Amino acid sequence: MDNTLINDVKMSYGRCCLSPVFFDDFYDTFLKSNPKIKEKFVNTDLEKQKSLLKHGISYLLMFYEGKHIAKFKVSELKETHSKRGLDISVDMYNDWLKSLYICIKKHDPNISKDLMKAWHEVLSYSIRRMAS
Ligand code: HEM
């Protein structure tokens, strides 16, 4: 684990969260990315979901750091999103990542190529665990 890299990502996430429309923008982008994704959220209270996702992303960052509580949380997410539960496919995870990257670029005023690479390293590591 690279300390500078994860700290840079956490700072970037902090700046994204300061934008009042970051999560609105994310769900607009994500739901439009594929009709199958929109279908999954037909019965969802999106306002509640935005707050759940805000914490969910924090757990993905903490998982990369090896934090114990995040290991527990990410295995829970793995279970709820698995075939037995929400049945989320690998393609949907890719759409999720693409949508998130679009929004990070829009909402972090200090974004750079290196920072996007750092985000990718952290999220691909944690999502590999969640989607495996
Ligand atoms: C990869 C990062 C993701 C994170 C961190 C995440 C996080 C969460 C969290 C925290 C919840 C609340 C319930 C629970 O704890 O299981 C949830 C529910 C849900 N997620 Fe995800 N999720 C991710 C990816 C996806 C993807 C790719 C989809 C594809 C459609 C998806 C669809 C859903 C749906 C449909 C629900 C249930 C909403 C409801 O309660 O109506 N998630 N997610």
Boltz pocket constraint, residues with backbone or C-beta under 6 A from the ligand:
constraints:
  - pocket:
      binder: B
      contacts: [[A, 36], [A, 37], [A, 40], [A, 41], [A, 43], [A, 44], [A, 45], [A, 49], [A, 52], [A, 53], [A, 55], [A, 56], [A, 57], [A, 60], [A, 76], [A, 77], [A, 80], [A, 81], [A, 86], [A, 88], [A, 89], [A, 92], [A, 93], [A, 94], [A, 96], [A, 127], [A, 130]]
      max_distance: 6.0
